[in-house]
Each structure stands twice: as C-alpha cells, then as structure tokens.
Amino acid sequence: MSEPAYIQAHKHSIRHRDEITTSDKCGCFYCLAIFSPDELDDWVDEENGVPQTALCCKCGIDSVIGSASGFPITCEFLALMKAHWFDKSYRLASDGTVEEITE
C-alpha cells in the first residue's frame, strides 16, 4: 500500500535548495504560510559550503516545501502535513521503539 501524498511530500522538506529555487511558490507545513521562494533568507544543512534546507521566512521552522516538488502548495495540503508531522505525541516504549500516544 502506498503512503498518502502528505507523508510522501515530507522528503521534499530537507536538502531541497534546487527544488525550492525553481518553485513558483512555497509553503510551510508548521505555520501554514504560503510565500514566494524569494522570501527565504535562512538556510541550514550545508553541503560543500552551500546551505541546502530552507527555514520558513514566517516561523523559522525547517518545514518548507516548494511547488517544484509536484505536491500542492495549498492550506489544505499543508494542514494535512501538519496534522501528521506535528499534531501527534509520541513516547519511547519499554522495548526501545517509538509509539504514538493515542489516549
């Protein structure tokens, strides 16, 4: 079974400088802002002296994806990503695995 698009899109939020700079618009799945890639000033994860991962120009979190990823940059899609990646709680189980807290 294939992962939902909002899970697949996550890999486009890191080490994505080329993808971001060729995007028409970007969005943050933490604060749900949508903006032009030209507004991005802060980057991390240097490779050969060039930072590769964008930090959101509104909230500073590394949760930015660009339209060149092929995923929709809409409030609805970003909200699905946020719900999956940020609105859950986890704990370390006694066997050393990570489990979602559902109660």
PyMOL commands that set and color helices and strands:
alter all, ss='L'
color gray80, all
select helices_A, chain A and resi 5-13+17-21+37-39+67-69+75-85
alter helices_A, ss='H'
color red, helices_A
select strands_A, chain A and resi 26-28+34-35+43-47+50-54+64-66+90-92+98-100
alter strands_A, ss='S'
color yellow, strands_A
deselect
rebuild
show_as cartoon
